[in-house]
Amino acid sequence: MSKNIDWANLGFAYIQTDNRYVSNYKDGAWDEGTITTDAMVTISECAGVLQYAQTCFEGLKAYTTEDGKIVCFRPDLNAKRLADSCRRLEMPVFPEDRFVEAVVKTVQANADYVPPYGSGATLYIRPYMFGSNPVIGVKPADEYQFRIFVTPVGPYFKGGAKPMTIRVSDYDRAAPRGTGNIKAGANYAMSLQMIVDAHKEGFEENMYLDPATRTKVEETGGANFIFITKDGKFVTPKSDSILPSITRRSLMVVAEKYLGMTVEHREVRFEELKDFAECGLCGTAAVISPVGKVVNHGEEICFPSGMDEMGPVTKKLYDTLTGIQMGRIEAPEGWIKTIQ
Ligand SMILES: *Cc1c(COP(=O)(O)O)cnc(C)c1O
């Protein structure tokens, strides 16, 4: 039985659900893992995560499709990306096949919280890992916990797909260099001041430039950029210091294979921005959010698609990708994992 939740009016906030997945790593091995109802984490006051921020996470969603199935989208890519983050943070890898299995079990155990088809809401899935044993000298922890919780969410941006105004940040998103491509809380911790400051100044997000030359577009705090050229090409920045967004990688396929567009994954110079027709931010939470204007210390770059609605090409990309996720459009092989 579906929970009694006002699905249409959900925001993007945590709602505690009934079940979560936990597996512990000790003496060099992961235990078999289990579903538990206990939403509290009990760890040492000296746990590695609390002292040296040894933690990383993932984010994906489960959907109810048009024909009433519960599915999730490309969880194998989240498994692989978490493994990459773990390696960079000297944490043990949670086996990728077990990751997918754990996602399936956690969603099944909370099936009543998966929003119905057409409600506009989805079930957000948050896998994460952290160092749990006491660490006082600077070194990796020996024990870790891998967990997954789920929470039903509405649209990430209230007010829907109104184009945003963003600003160019004077600071870098991730610190230090070489950590930008992992999904780590430490990177987010370093970017919180910039996002709070951007909001105070009336901007919805920060555009981060490459730290070395500050001439190339990287990404925002939690989403990759996509651009549409005036002659209808799909352009997205290539850099080894941005997080490899699964939404962005999927949109590259949608643009090329479903919409017949030319796709360019390459360095994007800030100078080029004024020549693009449309701009959007992409990530699991919002899928695509249109950007209408970028402000660089008073210099304004306004995209021709305007400030009223999503640009026409961005809209087509959005409709096609969400159509695939919701089962209205046939998905490429392996993109949809049926949960039940
Ligand atoms: C999660 C995240 C994204 C978006 O990735 P998706 O896989 O599309 O959700 C982009 N940038 C950063 C920094 C992120 O943490």
The ligand as an SDF file (V2000), in Angstrom:
LIG
                    3D

 15 15  0  0  0  0  0  0  0  0999 V2000
   26.3180   14.3700   -8.4060 C   0  0  0  0  0  0  0  0  0  0  0  0
   27.0220   15.4820   -9.0820 C   0  0  0  0  0  0  0  0  0  0  0  0
   26.7240   15.8550  -10.4090 C   0  0  0  0  0  0  0  0  0  0  0  0
   25.6010   15.2250  -11.1980 C   0  0  0  0  0  0  0  0  0  0  0  0
   25.8310   13.8680  -11.4890 O   0  0  0  0  0  0  0  0  0  0  0  0
   24.6120   12.9050  -11.8660 P   0  0  0  0  0  0  0  0  0  0  0  0
   25.2490   11.5570  -11.9400 O   0  0  0  0  0  0  0  0  0  0  0  0
   24.0910   13.3540  -13.1740 O   0  0  0  0  0  0  0  0  0  0  0  0
   23.6150   13.0240  -10.7800 O   0  0  0  0  0  0  0  0  0  0  0  0
   27.4640   16.8580  -10.9870 C   0  0  0  0  0  0  0  0  0  0  0  0
   28.4430   17.5050  -10.3160 N   0  0  0  0  0  0  0  0  0  0  0  0
   28.7670   17.1840   -9.0450 C   0  0  0  0  0  0  0  0  0  0  0  0
   29.8530   17.9180   -8.3580 C   0  0  0  0  0  0  0  0  0  0  0  0
   28.0630   16.1600   -8.3840 C   0  0  0  0  0  0  0  0  0  0  0  0
   28.3740   15.8710   -7.1200 O   0  0  0  0  0  0  0  0  0  0  0  0
  1  2  1  0
  2  3  1  0
  2 14  2  0
  3  4  1  0
  3 10  2  0
  4  5  1  0
  5  6  1  0
  6  7  2  0
  6  8  1  0
  6  9  1  0
 10 11  1  0
 11 12  2  0
 12 13  1  0
 12 14  1  0
 14 15  1  0
M  END
$$$$
